[in-house]
């Protein structure tokens, strides 16, 4: 399984961070992990067919435990910078 890692600034708000992930999925393939490294967030993608627009990742912040989202599958969780503050982030994909 070939992967690619891309960095994005941790100063982005949640909506912008999600848009960047979705744009990168369009280029590389599906997101498989997120993590924080210094002042950036690192996104890892599995190189392959890109998810269609309806199945691109959505992200949300949470406290304690990532919530279940009806009709979505949890892809990954991580501590990431959102608007410059470390937060727990969950990435979800709509079920096929």
C-alpha positions in Angstrom: 0.0 0.0 0.0 1.7 3.2 -1.2 1.1 6.3 0.9 1.9 10.0 0.7 2.1 12.5 3.5 1.2 16.1 3.1 1.6 19.0 5.7 -0.9 21.8 6.3 -0.6 24.7 8.7 -2.1 24.3 12.1 -3.4 27.8 12.0 -6.3 26.8 9.8 -9.8 26.7 11.2 -11.7 23.4 11.1 -13.6 24.2 7.9 -10.4 25.1 6.0 -8.6 22.1 7.4 -11.5 19.9 6.1 -11.4 21.5 2.7 -7.7 20.9 2.4 -8.1 17.2 3.3 -10.9 16.9 0.7 -8.8 18.6 -2.0 -5.8 16.3 -1.2 -8.1 13.2 -1.3 -9.1 14.3 -4.8 -5.4 14.3 -5.8 -3.9 11.3 -3.9 -6.7 9.0 -2.8 -8.4 8.4 0.6 -7.2 9.8 3.9 -5.9 7.2 6.3 -4.4 9.2 9.2 -3.9 12.6 10.7 -1.4 13.8 13.3 0.2 17.0 14.6 3.9 17.7 14.0 5.2 21.0 15.4 3.1 23.8 13.9 1.7 21.7 11.1 -0.9 18.9 10.8 0.2 15.9 8.7 -2.2 14.1 6.5 -1.5 10.6 5.2 -3.3 9.3 2.1 -3.4 5.9 0.5 -2.5 6.4 -3.1 -5.3 5.1 -5.3 -8.7 5.9 -6.6 -10.1 9.1 -5.0 -13.4 9.0 -3.2 -16.3 10.8 -5.0 -17.4 14.1 -3.6 -20.2 12.5 -1.5 -17.7 10.2 0.2 -14.8 12.6 1.0 -13.8 12.9 4.6 -15.5 15.2 7.0 -13.8 16.2 10.3 -15.1 17.3 13.7 -13.6 18.1 17.0 -14.6 16.2 20.1 -14.0 15.9 23.9 -13.3 12.5 25.6 -14.5 10.1 22.8 -15.4 10.7 19.1 -19.1 10.7 18.7 -20.9 8.2 16.4 -22.3 9.8 13.3 -25.3 8.0 11.8 -24.4 7.0 8.2 -20.7 7.6 8.6 -17.6 5.4 9.4 -14.9 6.7 11.7 -11.6 6.8 9.7 -9.1 8.0 12.3 -8.7 10.2 15.4 -5.8 12.4 16.4 -4.7 15.5 18.3 -4.3 18.2 15.7 -3.9 22.0 15.7 -7.1 23.8 14.8 -6.8 27.6 14.7 -3.5 27.2 16.5 -4.9 25.2 19.4 -4.4 21.5 20.0 -7.8 19.7 19.7 -9.0 16.1 19.4 -10.1 15.6 15.8 -12.1 12.8 14.3 -12.3 12.0 10.5 -15.4 10.3 9.1 -16.4 9.0 5.7 -20.0 8.5 4.5 -20.9 4.8 4.3 -21.2 3.5 0.7 
